[in-house]
Amino acid sequence: MRGMLLMAAGCLGLVLHGPAAFSQVSVVPPAKPDLPSAAPATEDPLGPLIGSDGAASDLLADEPAAPPLDPLLEGLAPDGGIAAVPYAPSSLPETGMPGPQQDLPVYLVARLSEGGPALTDGVAWRVYSDRPGDKGKLELVATAKGGDADFRLAPGNYLVHTAYGFAGRTTRISVGGQPTSQTVLLNAGGMKLDAEFAGHQPIKTGKVVFDIYEREFDSRGERRIVARNIAPGAIVRLNADTYHVVSRYGSVNATVRADIHVEPGKLTEATVYHNAARVTLKLVNQPGGEAIANTAWSILTPGGDVVAEGNGAFPSFVLANGEYQVFARNNAAIYSREFNVETGRHGEVEVLARDPLSN
């Protein structure tokens, strides 16, 4: 995880070693090798972001209550990936053992990794029957939120879907004969993303968001989206794997890509470096003059490709470093000029309303 990846904006995660003008991605090794998820919950760098009611805080990414069930069943391990843990049932009949056909105690615990502490908060549990019902769907039998889960289930086989943020796993359990007590190993960790300008300059103007994709392409040549519009500083809980991360600064062409690996039980921190700046366009009669309203704008590359379009007296765009040509249309007249964008140098680009281009 140490080192620095140099990547051009828009490249598909290829590792390049070249000029400093390329966008850079720095993957910082975790400060703490393990996520202290045991009580108290506030000691867990992933845990404090979800309350006991399962509601995400503002800092945590907008996570689904649980990943879809059916795709997870295709990769279900034969043994269910579960291990026994001690259990003391809360109540039993006078005989000391449950009677036949009674609902039996089922106690479930989730851990991020083998040997890691039990998760005490932020876990969503869903128990399904293991066979489709009359409508061809699995019946949802029970749900729980928080840390561990304590169910009462009739004897039989079940599929348990355990979700922790965007991390999820489906396991198979069998209930019968005696109380059941099992641990689900999620094999999951966390990812925390940030963004700066190249040269370690903070980004204070404009909006940066991250999209997280699976690394591999599907049969259509596309990557499946895992999480979108993640804010800098948010902690995203993910299954252990390598992900393709896309950082978008603004909504035009300032984009950086990187492949980032998440390890079980660890928090991976990554900082993305953008080469871009925000420009505000003005059509004026003289340098420093008032902006002319009702102006239509087009920004093109030197090769003639349209990068962005807008309307108004002061449209603003975040653009990647490079050379551009801007066209301003007002009252059927078109004006133009060329300009450059340099990292972190925000400013205005004035177009003089003189000598209009021929239509």
Buried (B, 14 or more C-beta within 10 A) or exposed (E): EEEEBBBBBEBEBEEEEEEEEBBBBBBBEBEEEBBBBBBEBEBBBBBBBBBEEBEBEEEBBEBEEBBEBEEBBEEBEEEBBBEEBEBEBEEBEEEEBBEEEEEBBBBBBBBBBEEBBBBBBBBBBBBBBBEEEEEEEBBEBBBBBBBBBBBEBEBBEBBBBBBBBBBBBBBBBEBBEEBBBBBBBBBBBBBBBBBBBBEEEEBEEBEBBBBBBBBEEEEEEEBEEBBBEBBBEBBBBBBBBEBBBBBBBBEBBBBBBBBBBBBBBBBBBBBBBBBBBBBBBBBBEEEEEEBBEEBBBBBBEEEEEEBBEBEEBEBBBBBBBBEBBBBBBBEEBBBBBEBEBEBBEBEEBBBBBEEBEEE
